[in-house]
Amino acid sequence: MKNKKITRKISQGMYVLTTNGGGCIVDAVSQVKAGANPYISVAVMKSN
């Protein structure tokens, strides 16, 4: 993981998922696993 502090505290707010070609607003972000290799779940609607 490039930045280990990114999963330190996920709070309520607006999140934007970006790529090289643009970005979109996501519907839900949550941390589903902690530890040395944390997992983050991201949900995006097709219409976003």
N, C-alpha and C positions, 0 to 999 in steps of 0.2 A: 504494500500500500504506500503510495507516495506521501500522503499527509495523514499521520495517525491521529491528529487532533480533530479531523473532520467528523468522526463518529463519537466524539466525547460528549456532545450534548445536542441532540436533535429536538428542537422545540417546534411549537406551532408557528406557522408563517407561510409565506408564498415561496415555493421552490421552482426553479427553472432548470430544466434538463437541456444541456447544450451539446452540440456536435459541431463539426467543421462546417456543415451546411446550414446551420441555424439553431433554433431551440424551441421549446414548448413548455407551457406551464404544466406541472404534474399535479395529479389529484391527491396522492398520498405518498408520504415518505416515512419509513419506520426502520429501526434497527432490529433485526430479528435474531441476531447471534452476536454475543460479545466474545472477548478473549483476544488471542494473538491475531486471529484473522476474522474480524467482524464482518457480518453480512448486512447490507442495506437493501431493503425492498422498496421499489419505486413502481407506482401505478400511474399509467397514462391512458386517458380515453382516446379513442381513435379520432374523435372530432376536435381534439385540442390541436 
